[in-house]
Amino acid sequence: MASSATPICRAYRLLTSRQGIPSLLPSFSSCAAYRLPRPQSRPLQTTSAPSTRIPDFGFAFDIDGVLLRSSDPLPTAHRALSYLQSHSIPFILLTNGGGKHESDRVRDLSQKLDIPLTTSMFIQSHTPFADMHAYKSKTILVLGGDEDKCRLVAEDYGFGTVVTPGDILVAYPDIWPFSHHLLDGYYRRFARPLPAPIDPHNPSKSLKIDAIFVFNDPRDWGLDTQIVKDVLLSHAGILGTLSPRNGDPNLPNKGYQRDSQPPLFFSNPDLLWAAKYHLPRLGQGGFRAALEGVWAAVTGGERNGVELKKTVLGKPHRPTYEFAEKILIAHRRELVQRAGANPDELGPLKRVYMVGDNPESDILGGNSFESGHGTDWVSVLVETGVYTKGTEPAHRPSKIVEDVGAAVEWAVAENEGWDEGVREWKGSGRS
């Protein structure tokens, strides 16, 4: 969980208000997963005419390990989403991924999945950063992603002065001597001049970082860890300085991060993710764990009464699911309007099927979320990603299935008893 809820609450309020959606304050509680009755299976058909029946259920899909494996579409993804679209069953894509602007990511996904998608049905982990207006006129440090793509996303969000660790390394190579071999072939291709020098003898004119945003999985953990450590140990975020409050036993957190240092934001907590390699790979949560380990070694950590103060967004945290539910409700109303029906006569959304591959994020979040609208969230775990088939998941879902096609099949045909376009889908290949 995030160590401080205030910044994300503010960002969430801004994010929802921009969409014309009332904000709910985040809280996070857990509840036991439940099992649903299992009627007779009725596979699905994707070739029927659009449904005139208004569904009272919808879907939220993770992407990596559910619809894609790395950048390659999984076999049943296209057919599953095509079925939902052809029958006006609402769904959104809810991912802890990122690294690209929402419009770019949606365009890529539409091409790969051969499905028309829009940004209004797409939520990625760093989307809330776009509404952290308090930092848009400040100098921020952005971590993660390939080259400086996350810098470009931040600038598209409206941040005026964006610095990357690569900018700092190119200007001051001795700040991290173990990445010198990457200077000419990598960092110098995209690094920009710093907005101010690092000058500890003249702090008022030195480079000052006002916030740290981890947009995506960092590529150079050593460099990024060193820079973040330097900033968090500094006086007021001024690089090259050390706070005199560090280690003060009379201050909260022994004085660490108590001297106007910048806040630290992570866009997702995922320790592992499903890549092309047959075993899961470390994600942003792995970098965070490594940074916390270094921080504990430097400060004494919990045994010394010190923690790393940070805010973590993304699944499984409650604000992400609150926002996702409201986006799904709005999308459902939009589908009803397209069908020529009156959305004001629409009944409530009764169930949302959270389909994911990661028990620690997708399933935990789906199980724990208590809807303010009375909607039941039903977690469905697929075997095409992080989860290893045959093992006991850390958080038990309502259903474990082979892939996303089987997830849609189970939810629609078995659990909902949906009669629209049901036929021998398996016999037609389910691809």
Protein Blocks (a to p, Z undefined) as FASTA:
>chain_A
ZZbfklmmmmmmmmmmmnopacddddddddddddddddddddddfkbccdfbdcfbdcdd
dfehplpghjaccfklmmmmmmmmmnopacddddfbehiafklmmmmmmmmnopacdfkl
cccfklmmmmmmklmmmccddeedehjlmmmmmmmnopabdcdfklmmmmmmmlomklmm
mmmmmmmmmpccdfbdcdfklmmlmccdfbdcdfbacfblmlmmmmmmmmmmmghhighi
acfkgopakbghhlpaplopacdddfbfcfbdcdfbfbdcddfklmmmmmmmmmmmmnop
mmnopacddddedjfbfklmmmmmmmmmmmmmmmmmmnopafklpccdfbdcdddfbfkl
mmmmmmmpccfklpacdddddfkbmbcghiacfbdcfbdcfblmlmmmmmmmmmnopagh
pacfklnooZZ
